Amino acid sequence: MKTKILVVDDEPDIVEFIQYNLENEGYSVVVAYNGKNALELMEEYPDLIVLDVMMPEMDGLEFTKLIRKDKRYKKTPILFLTAKTSEQDEIIGLDSGADDYISKPVPIKKLIARIKANIRQSGKHSDDNVEFVTAGIIEIDRREYIIKLNGKKIIFPRKEFEIIFYMAQKPGEVISREELLNAVWGKGIYVGGRTVDVHVRKIREKLGEFSAIIETVKGVGYRFKVHK
């Protein structure tokens, strides 16, 4: 069965361009032109969503927040397309539940590479035998994508979840940005060390008073410290 991708953008030329190239790559493509229209198509269970941020009726941020509340779509990779390129815009997008962030005009080869990497990564968890990790006060359930901190449930977007899950399995080890990029985004996909830093910053915000669990190792990367 072909991998199904939902492409959502209010600009028909962009939709047509992306659809043409993705179908040439062998994907099955469903299209929508705003968030409300896209919601109606979610029952078709796309394997991945390519989503514009700024759209009429319902923008990409609102759409993402809505579907992330539905257990059926918690693990569906979402790639944002946007003309906004500031770090704050990227943080807002990732915090809404997006997994990846690509600036317009759409670099089609880069988009296809990111799609392949996210699809590989989303499928990796179902084949992995590790489903539950406990590291001090943190409990991580990979089956449900739930993290409990001191018994309190905290919701993390998928990429943030994968980062903390990976680090929690290596307590005390120094993990480089490159290692995290390869583990979470996939080898051969360059998204830049800043992307890791943005995700770690958001993780720390959610950890609150326990943010020191993730320690910065200057010039190298990060270390997960077990807090008992």
PERA-V846544 format. One record per helix or strand. SS is the DSSP state (@ for helix, = for strand). FROM is the first residue (numbers start at 1). LEN is the number of residues. Records with the same first field share a line. If there is no record, write none. Layout:
# PERA-V846544
SS: FROM-LEN, FROM-LEN
This chain:
# PERA-V846544
=: 4-5, 28-5, 48-5, 77-6, 100-4, 132-4, 138-4, 146-4, 152-3, 174-3, 214-4, 221-4
@: 12-13, 35-10, 60-8, 71-3, 87-9, 108-20, 158-11, 177-8, 193-21
